[in-house]
Structures are given as C-alpha cells and as structure tokens.
Amino acid sequence: MAGSGGKGVAQIVAGFGESGLGKALAAIAAAFLLRLFSGPGPALLPENDADDDHDVDEHNEADGAEAGKVIPVAIRWRNITCSLSDKSSNSVRFLLKNVEGEAKPGRLLAIMGPSGSGKTTLLNVLAGQLTASPRLHLSGLLEVNGNPSLKKAYKVAYVRQEDLFFSQLTVRETLSLAAELQLPEIASVEARDEYVNNLLFKMGLVSCADSIVGDAKVRGISGGEKKRLSLACELIASPSVVFADEPTTGLDAFQAEKVVENLRQLAEDGHTVICSIHQPRSSVYSKFDDVVLLTEGALVYAGPARDVPLAHFSKLGYHCPDHVNPAEFLADLISVDYSSSASVYSSQKRIDGLVESFSQQSSTVLYATPIAIREISKDSVKISKKRTVKMKGGWWRQFCLLLKRAWMQASRDGPTNKVRARMSVASAIIFGSVFWRMGRSQTSIQDRLGLLQVAAINTAMAALTKTVGVFPKERAIVDRERAKGSYALGPYLLSKLLAEIPIGAAFPLMFGAVLYPMARLHPTLSRFGKFCGIVTVESFAASAMGLTVGAMVPTTEAAMAVGPSLMTVFIVFGGYYVNAENTPIIFRWIPSVSLIRWAFEGLCINEFKGLEFDHQHSYDVRTGEQALEQRLSIGGSRIRDTMVAQSRILLFWYSTTYCLLKKNKPKYQQLEPPPFDQIQPQQQLEPFNTDQVEQNQPKESPPPDQVESKQQLESPGIEQIRPFILEGL
C-alpha cells in the first residue's frame, strides 16, 4: 500500500507547511469529515419501502408492542459444495461436498461432526457469512419458505465463538444501548426498560445485570453469561433465524447445558435455530430436534435427532451400546482413526459406506417432518418499512448514544488509565532527573534540544501504542454492529474523538506538570500552557494515526508491529537527527507529515524565543533566536504554524481511518448455482398447519418405525461392514 502510493503521497503532503497544497489537503480532510458527520444512517432492512413514508408518523407505542414479533422462516439447502484451491499447486480441497438439509421454525438444528468436518463452513454458508476469497468456490441452492433466497430477505442473528463486548459496560447497559440503537421505534424509556428486563429474564442474566462485562484485565461476568449476553444482543431485533457457532466452546458442562437450554427456548418461541457443536453431553443432545452429521465435508446423516439416527445406523449394522452417550457414539462412528494405516483404511471405508447409504435414501429421513411455508403478514411488512425509514434519519440520535457509550468505556477503564498515568509521571520524573534544572550555559542548548525531542517522542509513542493495542478489537465489535444496521460510521468516529479528549488530554498535562519545573524550562506560566497544549495536540494526532494503523491491519499483533515502525520513520525525520534541508529529495516529503517534527519544532520555538545564554566568545550563541536559526534553521517559524500543521495531520489521519473502515467492510462469498447436471430433484414440500408454530408446541420426532416403513434402508456391501466398538468399552 505504501509502496504503490508513495509518489501520490509525496505530492499531497508536500505542502503541509505554508504552501497552497497544505491548505488544499486541509480542505480535502474537512470535506471528508463533513461527509463523515453528515451522512444518513443505515437501514436495517431492504430498501423497498419508498411508498410507505407516510406511515412513519404512526409510531412508537404501537410499534414497540410488536417489537418482539418473530416471523417464522424455513430454510432448505441442496447441492452445497465449497472448495478451496491451493496457492502453490493446482490441487483443490473440498470443504463441503454436495450437502443438503433443512431447518424448520420452532425446531433446534445441530450440525455435528469431528474437527475439520465442515461444521462452521456450512453454518457460515447458511448465514451468508463465509469470508470471500479468490481461491474459494461456493455453489448450491438455498431456499427460504420455498422460494429462492434473497440477500437480507429476513432477519438473521449470528452468535460467534468469540464474545466481544465493550468491557466497562454492565450487562444491562450493553443491552439497553443495543436496544436504543436497533429499536428506535420504542420511544418511551419505560417500554425499552421492560423490553430489556424481559430479555434479561429470558436469558437468565438477571443476577448479573448490573455487573460489568469485563475482559482479560478486569474480572467481569463468567463465560456462560457472556455467551448468553451474546444471544441476548442478537435477539434484540427479533430475528427469524438464529445461528450459533459452537456456543458451548470453553464452557463447563453445566454452563454449556444452560446455553443450549436458551437455544431450545428460542426454538420453542418460533425462531429457526441452527448451531454447530462438536461433541455434546447426552443431556444436551436430547434437546436437539434435528441433526446434521458431517465428516470431511460429506453428509452422513440429516434429519430428526434423538433415536432416529441411532435407528438409521443400526439398520446398517452399527448399534449404539446401552448407557452410552449417543453423541459420542455418532462422533466415533464418523471419525477417521489415524492410529495405524489399517485403522485409517477401515474407518475410511466405513465412512464412505455410510455416506453412500444416506445419499441413496436421504429423502426418506431428511424430509420425514414436513415444514411450513408461511407468508409474511402485511402488518409485519409495514412495521419493517417503518423501521427502515426511521433509521435513515437518526444520525444525531446515534451520535448521542455512541458518545455516551464511548465516554463510559473511556472513563471507567481504570486499569488502563492508571497505567498510563503512572507511566506519564514516571517518564517525566526520569527525564526531569536526567535534565535536572538546566542553566543558561552554552552546553544547555544541546540539552534543551535533546529534552524537547525526547518529550515529543515519548508523548507520541504513548498515545500510539495505547490506540493500536485497543482499536483492532473494538473494530471487530463495530463491524458486527454496523453489519446489523445499528449505526453509521460517521457518528461512531466523531463520538470516539470527542469522548477521548478529556481522558487523552490528562496524561500529557501530567507529563508536562512534572517535567517542566524539574528541568527548569522557560519559567513563565504562558510558556508552560503552550508546552502542554503542543504535546496534547501531538497526543491526539498520534492516536488518530493509531486508528489508521488499526483500520489497516487485521489483528492487534500486526498493529503493534506496524505502528511503532511507522513512528520510527517520523522520529528519524523529526528535525533533531536530520536537518530538513539536508534530507534526500525522495524523502523530503516525510518531515512535512511527521507529527514528531511539528511537535518538536513548536516546543523549541516556545522554549528558545526570549532566552539569553551565557557567552564568553564571539562565536557563542547569545539568544534563543540564534539557536533556532543556527541549529534548526527555523528562525522564522511560529508556534501557530506548527499547531495548524498538527491539526492538519490529525484531520488527515481521521479521514484516512474513515476511508479505510468504509472500504474494508467484510466481504462474503456469494452462493453460485450448481451445474445443472449436479442438481438433485427437489422434494415437494408438504405444508402443515401454521398454528403449530404460533402455539409454540414442541415437535416430537417421528418414531423410528415410521421412518423405516417409508423406505427400506439400503445397507452397504458386506465387505464394507465391520464390527464397530465404541472406544472405552
């Protein structure tokens, strides 16, 4: 990125000083910020509602009453194939191989299989969250309520394995802010609090509602409570389909069962719930209504859960022993045993036979339970259209809510703020001790220059490292919330800038308050105020640079590597080590964009102007103005010019951050139709009474004898069957 744009950057930033190009760059940055802070808010749902603008005024209380309404959605997928080509060779690895299945409203579907079987890949495909890659090819058919799936045709909740939250907010504050951002139609505080309290009760979070979420630095709620909070945040907009990627990972058996109980309750409330899970305990397995078994990307079984899969495999000669967890039996049955070459061959042969057997009679088991094709009511469509229009006009509301959240997160982050305060005071004490009470001798000139350079470097590095260490994780949260249409990018960046001003300004002030008297810099109050102002603006510019680095790279580790390296370049061209006039032509643009250079120059002007030094010889430097001209060649510069240049750099980095975040939105792989000759015949859907969904009655799986009576299972050849013994028995 830097290599391709070096020439353009050189042309743009060459005028950061007093030239017209500097003013042009400031105008461009201001235009970016104007676009950032004046753009419309996002829409939650598809934009097919231009004819219903007049409905916006009929709002608030009536809309809030139906905020929790769930529209049932049945999903069916066929011929799903996903392949990944290798960079170094022409080989292709199949992640999914011609997978089919269905998920029904009011039922909990579990995708099971050994590690690497394709569970998360299938879940991401169904949720439309498979990260795009030029080496990835995805094809298949996906139907919703019997019709071809359209992007964002229904609301989806996706609960990922990692739980990311703003750590300093309480559970109740997290849900309340999410509700205010996602449900603007609930205008009254009482209605919103009641809605949040219902969610807390539904997810079992009442006992920890007023506890902070916490993170690695500050102890907060438990892992199971974080997982349930993730579910609660996703359920605020009443999604039709809930996807959960291994929701029990990292939890003990009790917490895992509580999370699955929540998923089960969501299914009974009318949601279509699909989760991937590795190897659940028997009590968890019994809560699943349907199950999909995958191994090496191939489909081994898809259909009703509980005893039906056991009956299916028993027909093939594989019986589950008594008093054995069925999930463990199924996991061992479809896993490849790599203990020896003979075991690999036999287990692979067994799995191939199971895959082939199910493919021959999949329609009997897979479609044993009919699904409903339910039309969305006009009232529901009307509510959705209202919500879309309202979100488009909520820029100021979004900004106020995000400013409140950013301020709570910044002001409550006690451990980070304490560490930054201690480091600011400690570094000031160290530098003050080294440059203790500098006099007016000729040697003090070099000492003052060194101290001011160190002060500029220390301030910039402290602000940069703090930002790059935090922002990549926060960016992941923001990307998820923006994907749900909670808010626009402009209100977020502006609220973050304003919320961090008081906290960010405190540390440079601490640094200056300790260092200034210890080193006995220019002893006037106005000079001290200008000193603190210069390092404060430099701190904000370094934080803005950290935001750009965090938006440019994917992880915190990469940001911690790129940020200091980039700052090192600015330090070299900071005005102390290399004179600007002696800089090679190809690098002459770097001092113009170096925040270290402008801060150092401003500090030097503030310190040296008006000083008189002791002198004995005619060639000695007598005044501070002579020192600025002879040592730094900045005799004609003013503090105002340096502050304007730093402000331009600040605007430039914020504008770049906005552009990067706007451009680097997550891109997902599109599902392409499969080749015509690979499309399997579609089974006819049997509509059933939709009142079953509304009454939230749990659906019992059909008895195994009913499944067997529809079609006799075909067993593999006798040479493919060998006695299968569950490990440990």
N, C-alpha and C positions, 0 to 999 in steps of 0.2 A: 504493500500500500504506500509506504513512504517512498520506495524506490520509483514507483510509477508517477507519483505526483510531485517529485522534488522540484522540477522546473516550474510547475504551476505555483507551488507554494512560495518559491523564491520570488516570483513576480508579484504575488498577492501581498506578501508580508514585508516587502522591501520598504514600504512607506510607513512603517509603524511610528516613525519619529514625527517629523514635522511636515512630510510631503503630502501631496494630494491623495496618493494611494492609501495612506493611512486613514484619511478621512473616508475614502470610498469603502475600505474594509469595515470601518465602524458603521457606515450606513447599511452595508450588507448584513452585518451582525444584528443591527437594530431591526432590519426587515425580517430576518429570521425569527427574532424574538417576538415581533408583532404578530407574525403568523402563528408562532407557538402559543401566544397568550390570547389569541382572538379566534382560534379555530373552533368549529362546532364540536359538541360532544359526540361520542359514538352512539350507534344504535344497537339495541340489544338483539333485535330480530330482523328478518329480511325486510328490505325496503320496498314493499309492495302495498304501501298504505297511503299514497298521496291523496286519495279520495276521501279520507276519513279525518282530515284535520279538524273538522268541526266538532268531532267527538271529544277533543282534548279538555274542554271546559267541564264536561260531565265527569268529575273525577273524585279522587281522594278516598272518601269513606267507603263508597261503593266498591271501588277498585281494591282497596285494602281488604275488604271482606272476602274477595275471591283470589287473594294473592297466593294462597296455598293450594289452589286447584291443580290437579295433575291430569294431563291428557294422556291416556294410555297409548302406547306405541309398541307394535310388534315388529321385530327385525328378523329378516331371513337373509342368509348369505349362502352363495353357491359358487363353486369353482374358484375359491380364493387361492391364488398362487402368488408367492412372493419369493423372488430370487435375488441374490447378491453376487455380482461378478467380482472377480479378484483383480486387484491392480496389476500385479506382476505377471499374471498369466491369463489365459482365456477360459479358465475354469469358472464354473458357476455353482454356487451353493444355494440350495433351496431351503428357505426358512419356513415356508408353508407349501404344502403340496395338495392342491385340489380339495380344500377344506370346505365343508358345508355345515350348516346348523341353523338354529333359530332361537330367538329369545322372546319370551312372551310377557305381557304385562301381568303383574301380580305374582310372578314366579322368580325365584333366585337361581341364576345360572352360574355354575362354577366351571372355569376352564382349568383342568388339571393335567399334570404330566411331569416328567423328570426335568431337571435343569437342562436348558438348551432345547427344549421340545417345541418352542414357538408360542408359548402362552402369552407373553407380553406383546409379541409381534401381532398376534391375532387380535388381542384387545385393542392395540393401537390402531389397527386397520379398521375395526368396527367403530371406534370413536373418532376416526379421521385425524388421529394424532401421530401417525407414523412419519418421522422426520424424513424430509426429502433428501435424496442423494442421486447423483447421476449414475451410480453403479447399481441402483436398486430398480427392480422392475416389479410392478404390482398390478395384478389383473384379477377380475372376478365380478360377480354380480351381487349387489346389495339392495334389498327391497325393504321398504318401510310401509307397514299396513297394506301390503300387497302391491305397492307402487314403487317404481324406481326411486332410489334415494336421491334427494337433492341436498346440496350443502346448506347447513343450518336450517333445515326444514323443521326441526324440532329441537327443544332444549336438551342439552347434554351436560351432565356433571362428570368430571374425571378426577378421581382421587388417586394421586400418585403415591409411590412408595415413600418418598421423602416428604416430610411435613415441614413446610416453610411458612413462617409467620413473622410478624414484627414482634420481637421478643419482649419488649417492655410494655405491651398492651395486655390487659386482662382478657380472660375468655369472653366476658360479657361485652367489653369494649370492642373486641375483634368482631364479634357477631353484629353488634349494633352498627358499627361503621360500615360493615359489608351490606347490611340491610338498607342503610340510608343511601348507599351508592347504587345498589342494584334494584331497589324498590322505591323509586321516588314517588310512586302513586300513594304510598302510605304516608300521608302528610302529618297526622297527629302523632305526638310523642307517645301518648297512651297506647295507640294501636300498634306502633312499632315496638314498644316495650313488651306488649303482650305477645306479639309475634316472636320476638327473641326469647322470651321466657318459655314459650311453647317448644321452641327448638331446643333450649337447654334441657327441659324436662324430657323431651323425646329422645335426645342423645345421651341422657344420663350425665349431664355436666353441671347440674345444679350445685353440687357440693364444692366444685372448683370454679364457680362462675366468676368470683372476684379475685382469683389468683392470677398472677402474670403468667404468660405462656412460657417465658424463659428460653434459654439456649445453653450452649456449652459453657458460657461464662457465669450465667446466673441460673440457679436451680428454679424450675417452674413446675408445670404440670407433668404428669407421667406420660410415657409413650402411648399407652392406650387412650388416655384422654386427648392427646394431640391427634391421634387418628380419628377419634370421634368428632373432634373440633373440625378437622378437615372435611368430614362428611357434612357437618352442620353448615359450614361455609358454602359448600357446593349446593346444598339443598335450599338455600335462601330463595332462589328464583324459581322454585318448584319445577325442577327438570323432569322430563318424561323418562329419560334413561340415565341410569347411574352406573358408571364404570369405576371399578376399584382394582388397582394393580397390586396384587399381593398385600392386602390390607393387614394381614397378621404377621408380616415380617418384623422381627425384632421384638415381638411381644411374648410374654409368658402365656401358658395355656389358658389361664383364666381370662386375661385381658383379650386374648385372641377370640375366645368364645363370646365375650361381651360385644366385640366389634361385629362379629358375624350375626349375632342376635339383632343388632341395629340394622344390618343389611336385610335380614329376614323381615324385620318390621317394615322397612321401606317397601319391600316387595308386596307385603300384605296391604299396604296403603295405596297400591296401584302403580307404583313405579316398575319399570323394567330394569332389573338389577343384574349386571354381569360383572363377575370378579374372576381374577386369576389367583390361583392358590397352589402351593407346592405339595404339601402332604399334611392335611388337617387331621386332628384327632377325631375319633369316632363320633363324639357328640356334636362336633362342628359339621362333619359330613352328613349327619342325619338332618341338618337344617336346609340342605340344598334340595331344590325341586328338580333341577335339570343339571346335567353334567356333560362336558365335552372333554374327552381324553385325547391328548396329543402325544406323539413320540416322534422325534426327529422331523417335525413339521407335518407328519402324516396323521390322518384321523383314524383313531382306533375305535372310538365309540362316541355317539352323540345322541342324547335322548333323556328320558326320565332318569332320575337318580335313585338313591337308596338301594332297593333289592333288584331293580330291573337290570342294571349292568351285571350284577353277580349271576342272575339267571341267564343272561346272554352269554357270558363266558363259560358258565357251567355246561351249556349246550356244546361248546367247543372242546370240552374236556378239561377245563381249568376250574376247579372248585375252591371256593374260599373256605378255609378251615373254620371250625366253630371258635367263638370267643376271640376272633381276630378282627382288628380294625379294617373294615372294607377298603378305606382309603390307602392303607399300607399295602394290602393285597393288590389293589389295582396299580399302585405305583411300582411295586416289584414286578408285576406281570408285564408291564410295558416298558421296562428299563433294560438297557443292554448291559450285560455282565462282562466287565473288562478284566476279570481276574485271570483269565487264560484265553488262549486262542480258541480252544474248544468251546468254552462258555460263550465267547463272543459269537461264534458261528451258530451255536444252538439257540441263543437268545435272539439273535437277529432273525433267524429262520422262524422262530415262534412269533415275533412281532410282525414279520411280513405276512404270515398266515392270518393273524388277527386283522390286519389292515385290509387284506383281500376279502376276508369273510364279511366284514362290516360293509365294505363297498358294494357287495352283491345284494344285501338286504337292508340297506340303510333307511329306505323309505318306510319300512315297517316300524322300526324303532324310533327313528328321528321324528316322524310326524304322527306318533301314536296319540299325542294330545293336541287337539285342534286349537288354532289360535283365532283371535277375533280380529276383524277388520272394522275398526270403528272410525267414523267420520268425526272431525273436529267440529264442535258446535259453533254457530255464528257468534254467540256471546264470547267464546274463548278467543276467536279471531279478533273480535272488536277490542277486547282487553289487550291483546298483544299489540295491536296497532296503536292504541293509546300510549302504551309504554314506550314504543319506539319514538313517537313524536316528542314525548316529554324529555327523553334522554338527549335529544338533539339541542334542547335549549337550556341545559343545566350546567353551563360552564362555570358560572360563579358559585353555584352550589357545590360542585365537585371540588373547586379550589378551596372553599372554606372547610370542607370535610377533610380533604387531604392535608391542609395546613394544620388542622387540629391533630391529625394522626402523626404527622411529621414532628410536631412540637413535642407531643407526648413521648415519642420514641427517642428524640434527641435529649430532652431534659431528664428523662428517667434512666438513661443509660449510665448509671452510677459508676460501675467498674471502669468503663472506657474513659469517662470524664475524669475520674480520679487519677488514672494512669497518665492521661495527657497533662493534667495539672501538675502532677509530681515531676514529670519529665521536663515540663517547661521551667519550673522553678529550679530543678537540679541542673539543667544545662545552663541556665542563667548564672547560677552560683559558680559553676565550673569556669565558665568564660569570664565571669567577673573576677574570680580569683587569679586567673592567668593574666588578665589585663587590669590588674588592681590599680586604681587611682592613677591613671596615666597623666603625666605632666604636659608641659608645652615644649619639651626639648625636640631637637631635630629627629631623633630616633622614634619619638612618639607618633610621628606622621605615619611611618610604616605600621606601627602597632594599631593605630586607629583604622587604617585601611583593612588590615587583617581581621580586626574585630568586627567591623561592619560587614565584611564578606562572610564571615562565619555566621553572624546573626541572620543574614539573608538566606544562607543555605539551610541553617537549622530550622527556620520558620517554614520554608517551602517543603522540606523533606518531611517534617512532622505532619503537616496538613495532607500531603500527598499519600503517605503510607496509611494514614487513617482511612482515607476515602477509598483507595484501591483495595483495602482489606475488607471493606464492608459492602461496597456497592454491587459487585457481581452477584452476591447472594440476594440482595434487595432487588436487583434487576430481574431475577428469576420470578420473584413474587409479583412484580409489576407486570411482567409479560403475561403471566397467568390471568391477572385481574383485567388487563386490557383486552385479552382474548375473550373474556366473558362480557365485554362491553361495559365494565363498571365505570370507567372514566377515560378521558383523553390524555395524551402525553403532555400537552401544554400545561394544564393545571397541576400535574404532578411535579414537573420540573420547577415551576415557579414556587409552588408551596415548599419544596425541598430547599430551594435557595433562601427563601425568607425565614423558614423555621430554624435554619442552622446559623443565621447571622449572629444572634446573641451568644450562643454557645461557642461558635467558632471565633468570635472576637475576644472572648475572655482569656484564651490561652496566650495569644500574642501580647495582650496587656499585662498578664502576669510576668511573662518573659521580660518585657521592657521595664516593668516596675522594679524588678530585682536587679537587672543588669545595668541599667542606666546610672544609678548612684554608685554602684560598686566600681564601675570603670571610670567614673567621673567624666562622662561625656559632656557636651556643651551644656553648662549648668543654667538653663533657663526653662521655665515651665512651658513656654510655647514650643521650644525645640523638642522637649520631651513628648508633647502631644503630637507633633508631626512625626516623630520617630515611631510612636505607637500606631499612628494612622497608616504609615507606609508599610510596616510589617503586617498589619491587619489586612490591608488590601492584597498584599502579596499572598497571605494565607488563603484568602478566598480564591485568588487566581489559581493557586496550586491545587485547591480542592476541585475547582472546575476542570483542571487538567486531569485529575484523578478520575472524575466522572467519565471523561472521554476515553481514557485508557480502559476503564471498567466496561464501557459500552463497546469497545473494540475487540476485546479478547473474551473467550468463553468462560474462563474459570478464575477464581481468586488467585491461584498459584501463578497463572500466566500474567495476571495483572501485577502481582508483586514483583515479577521479573522484568516486565516491560516498563513500568512506571519509573522506578529508580534509574534504570538505564537511560531512559529519555531525559530525566532530570540531570544526569551526569553531563550530558552534552550541553545543556543550558548552563551548567556550572562552569564548564571549561570556557565558554564564551560569555561569562558573566561580567567581564570588564576588569577583573583583577589579574587573571593569569595571562590573558592575551589582549593587547590593545586593539580596539576596533579598527584602527587604521592599518594595522599590520595583519589583519585577518585575510587569508586567501580569498580570492574573488568568489570561488564556488561556495564558500561558507559565509560570505559576508551578510547573508540574509538572516543567519541564525541569531546574532546579537539583537536584531530587531524584534524577535519573538521570544527572547529569553526573559522570563519574569525575574530571574535572578539578576540579570544585568540592570533592569529598570529599578528594582528594589535597591540594589547596591548603589546605583547612581543617585537615587533620591536620598538615601541615608548619608552618602558622602556630602552632597550639597547641603543637607540640613546640618551636618556636623562641622564642616570646614568653613563655611561662609561666616565671616566675622571673627574667626580665631586669629590670634597672633602668636607666633612661636619665638622661642629664644633663639638668637642668632649671634654668631661671632665672626663669621666670614662673609664676604660679599656674595658668595655663591650660595649661601644658605637660604632656605625658604623662610620668608618672613611672615606671610599671611596665608590663611586658608585658601584664598582665591588663587594664589600662586601654586599651591599644592594641587588644586583641582586641574589647573591648566597644564602643569608640567608632568604630573604623574598620570593623570587620567584623560587629559585633553577634553574636559567637559566644562571649561570655564564659563561658557555662555549658556549652560543649561539651567533650567528652573525646576523646582520641585513639582510645580503644577504639570509640567510636560511629562514627568515620569509617572505621576498618578494617572494622567489621561491614557498613557501608553499601557499601564497595567489594567486599567478599566477596559480598554480595547481587547487586551489579551483575555480578560475574563469573559467578555461577550463572545469572543471568537470560540473559546473552548465550550461554552454553554451551547452556542449554535451548532458546533460540531457534534456535541453529545446528542442534541435533538435530532440531527440528520441521521446519525448512526443508529439511534434507537428506532427511528422511523423506518430506516432501510432494513435493519437486521431483525425484522419480525420473524418469528419461527415460520418456516415453510414446511408444508406437509405433502407427502406423496399422494398423487391423485390415483384413484382406482380406475383402471382402464378395463374395458370389456374384454373378456377372454376370447380366444379364437373360436369361431363358430362351431368347429368340429369338436371342441372340448366341452361345450355347454351340455350339461346333463338335462334330461327332460324335467320340467318343473312340475312339482306335485300340486294338485288342486287344493287350495285352502278350504277348509270346512268352517264356515262361520258358526260361532256359538253365541249364546245369549250374553250380551254385553252387561247385563245386570250383575253377572258373576263378578266382574271387575269392580263395579261400584259398591257391591256389598262386601268387598274385601274378604271373601271367603278363601281360606287356604285350599289349594287344589291338591288332591291326593293323586299320586302316581297310579297308573293302571296296574292291576295285578299282573305278575309275570305270565300267568296262564293266558291272559287276554292277548298279550304281545305274541306269545308263541302260537296262538290259534290263528293269527292273521297270515303268517307265513312261516314255514318250517325253515329254521336256520340251516345254512349250508356250512358244514364243517370242512376244514382243510383236509388234505390228504393225510392218511395215517402216518406217513413218514414225517409230517410236519409237527405232529403232536408228541410231546414227551412229558413225563410226569413233572409238574411244577410244584415245588415245595417252597412255601414262604420262609424267608430267612429267619432264623432264630427259633424255629420249631423243630 
